[in-house]
Amino acid sequence: MNKERLSTFIDAMIAIIMTILVLELEKPAEINFWGFWELRNHYFAYALSFFWLGAMWVNLHNNWYHIKRINRYIIWAALLMLFSSSLFPYATSIVSENFNNGSAQVFYGLIVLMVTASNQFMYWLIGKENEKDTVTSTTLTSRNKWAKYDILIKILGILLSMTIFPSAMIYAVLFTLVVFVIPNQLKKP
């Protein structure tokens, strides 16, 4: 399989997952300002999940441009990442309906970490397959510099959600998205 076919499949799956996110949004009981206001946590969880998945797609797009070779292990790692990502609409609906519930936040966080870990695993395999290509190696090395902080903050979010601050996980995802992911995507290559 060439990289374009896998990239197209990943693009399509992420687009479907992002579309399912909006279909999971609850409708207001009353169509007025207060009806919409009551669903603010739902809109926040939806927007954060949408842009988090969108940022993941942008990272994939930027990095796959430089990849020269893929192998069957990378294909299976991509499937693992997509499987984890497919749980995102479900986790988002649970956390949006139970925003201040530590267990809901931990579940959301575990899905986020599953996606992050499977994504990291896929990039690791890509790096191994393309280690002789300096452009790919440089791109992936640059990504790994900030990815470890991203993971640590998400783990901290889960721990805080389990103990003293139930909604910490969703804010940890927001923090990593705004502080690490998006700024690193906006840097010139």
Secondary structure, 3 states (H helix, E strand, C coil): CCHHHHHHHHHHHHHHHHHHHHHCCCCCCCCCHHHHHCCHHHHHHHHHHHHHHHHHHHHHHHHHCCCCCCCHHHHHHHHHHHHHHHCHHHHHHHHHHCCCCHHHHHHHHHHHHHHHHHHHHHHHHHHHHCCCCHHHHHHHHHHHHHHHHHHHHHHHHHHHHHCCCCCHHHHHHHHHHHHHHHHHHHCCC
